[in-house]
Amino acid sequence: MRPHGRGPMPRREALDIMSAREDRKQDRRREILRVAGELFLREGYAGTTMAGLMRELGGSKATVYSYFHGKEDIFRSYIEQRIEEEAENVFAFPGQDTPPEEALTRFGLRFMRMVMREDSRALNRLLVTESMRFPEIGQTFYTLCIEFGRSRLMDYLKGLDARGLVRIDSIPRASEQFIALCKLDSVLRLMVGVREELDAAELEEQVRAAVAVFMAAYGTGRKA
């Protein structure tokens, strides 16, 4: 507490206090989303309630509503946070001096490691189970994650096409084909319990085969 009679708080001190307050606010928001995410994946979208979230957090309803408008807003923010934390890295592509075979292999490996993780599979199960009853959550995920990732891949493929390294008539279709080649039915087999996760060697072999098929279809043979 500042002594009585002192003048206005120095600007730097006031900024430091404001910054610390904002950091605490962001920490609390992240904690709400962490707990909510665990509930969504464990209980499903329908089974997650604001009352249940309050019990897990141990806070007041007013606190949560000061950050979010309701459950749908929390779910959307949870997906946004996941994208912010990992998708920027997964869907990043190297510079023009990297051969496309190498760039696509790196991307394919990062993408497959992400989608085959248990928390990603749990989110996939949630979406498959709940999207018919709550189409808004499917739309949220598709817009924020699927379209985001595909747009990054399409931008990269457009760049390759412009440089004459590939010849692609339909960039959107080619991007879908590459993802499908990387995945094959590996994720489905994991989801239904037919097999365990691919080991590192199997995963790399699958992705490299996907790149080889893709470049055989679209590559021009020119070097980067």
Phi, psi and omega in degrees: 000137181281138179302147180298135175095352178287157182286189181301149178296133177305147185300318181297318180295319180295319179295322178296319179295317179296321180295317179296321179295319179293322177299316179297321179296316180292323176298318180294321178296316179297322179294319177300315181291325178297311181294317179298319179299317177298320179293315179303315183288330181273317187257348186085167181293313181295323183282349178270122181240160177296324178296318178295322177296320178300318181296317181293321183281328184075021180246189181265156177298324181298324180297313181295318181289347174283344178255326187224153181278337182169191186297316181298321178295321179295316180298314179300317180293325177297314178296317179300319181294319178299319179295316180299323185284327187228327187293328179301323178283316182300318186261023175271141180239147182285180182288179188290342182280353179274127178303141182301326178300318180290317181296317180292325177295314178301314180298313182301320179293315179298316181298313182293322177298323180292309187288340182268354176296152183297320181292327176291320178293324177296320177294320178299316178298319179300315183294318180296319183287320193259342189294333177294321180277328182232076185300339181295329181285326176294318179295320178300311182295316183297317182291313188280332185249300185296308181294324178299309182296317182294324179295323177296315179295318179296320178300319179294316180295323176300319179296318177298318180296318181295332180268001177078015180276336174222162173232109186234123178285319181232102179299314179303315181294319180296322179295320177294320180297318181295316178300317180296321178296323179292318185280323190046232176245020183299314182293318179300316180298323176293317183298322183264004174077022180287326180209167176278179180298151173294141173281173187301319182292317179297318181296315180295320179298319181295316181290318179297324177295321178299316180296318181298316179294317181297314182288331175295327180280322190241341184291151179256350183089351177289149180266150180294000000 
